[in-house]
Amino acid sequence: MSGFSLKDLETIVAERGSSGADDSWTARLFAKGIDKAAQKMGEEAVETVIAAVKGERDAVISESADLLYHWLVVLALSGVSLDEVLAELEARTNRSGVAEKAARNSG
Ligand SMILES: N=c1c2ncn([C@@H]3O[C@H](COP(=O)(O)OP(=O)(O)OP(=O)(O)O)[C@@H](O)[C@H]3O)c2ncn1[C@@H]1O[C@H](COP(=O)(O)O)[C@@H](O)[C@H]1O
């Protein structure tokens, strides 16, 4: 399994986005702003959906990677951190009592 995490990519996006480098897609997206980044994220989401519906496994992987990358750009431009999204997911998990149910079922 890859040791690469979304946290790693979040750091790369922040660094490249603010680099101003001509050869950086991330820097170009940051310069174009939230409208363009959100549009790209929407396109990648649709491409992921199409690949899934067609049963194109390799394309699901590739389009999902494009989607997650562009999602992190949208988060960065929105001033939202990955940790805040994970905290929201964790809170939902705690509210649903899944951890307690799993512990009860295993004991
Ligand atoms: N994960 C990605 C990643 N996924 C997709 N993309 C880029 O997203 C762009 C979108 O591709 P599309 O084919 O949809 O778009 P396009 O046709 O090229 O562009 P448009 O005509 O739609 O504007 C491509 O140029 C891809 O290179 C990414 N660009 C960068 N990263 C990561 O960001 C890091 C820094 O990249 P740079 O900012 O380019 O240095 C890289 O090392 C990667 O880790």
The ligand as a Gaussian input file, in Angstrom:
#p B3LYP/6-31G(d) Opt

LIG

0 1
 N       -2.049000      15.532000      -8.539000
 C       -1.861000      16.452000      -9.349000
 C       -2.698000      16.593000     -10.517000
 N       -3.741000      15.868000     -10.971000
 C       -4.117000      16.478000     -12.112000
 N       -3.347000      17.546000     -12.383000
 C       -3.391000      18.456000     -13.528000
 O       -4.701000      18.859000     -13.713000
 C       -4.817000      19.299000     -15.058000
 C       -6.207000      18.983000     -15.504000
 O       -6.206000      18.149000     -16.595000
 P       -7.321000      18.251000     -17.682000
 O       -6.940000      17.321000     -18.765000
 O       -8.657000      18.068000     -17.070000
 O       -7.245000      19.763000     -18.089000
 P       -6.492000      20.418000     -19.275000
 O       -7.156000      19.977000     -20.522000
 O       -5.009000      20.160000     -19.171000
 O       -6.778000      21.919000     -18.948000
 P       -8.078000      22.777000     -19.340000
 O       -8.004000      22.951000     -20.836000
 O       -9.287000      22.007000     -18.905000
 O       -7.917000      24.057000     -18.578000
 C       -3.697000      18.666000     -15.858000
 O       -2.847000      19.658000     -16.345000
 C       -2.998000      17.791000     -14.824000
 O       -1.584000      17.817000     -14.927000
 C       -2.458000      17.662000     -11.392000
 N       -1.472000      18.572000     -11.178000
 C       -0.709000      18.432000     -10.076000
 N       -0.872000      17.416000      -9.171000
 C       -0.010000      17.340000      -7.968000
 O        0.494000      18.595000      -7.669000
 C        1.928000      18.575000      -7.661000
 C        2.459000      19.900000      -8.117000
 O        2.115000      20.099000      -9.474000
 P        2.489000      21.474000     -10.163000
 O        1.682000      22.515000      -9.495000
 O        2.086000      21.323000     -11.616000
 O        3.938000      21.656000      -9.987000
 C        2.305000      17.400000      -8.545000
 O        3.582000      16.900000      -8.213000
 C        1.211000      16.420000      -8.185000
 O        1.531000      15.809000      -6.933000

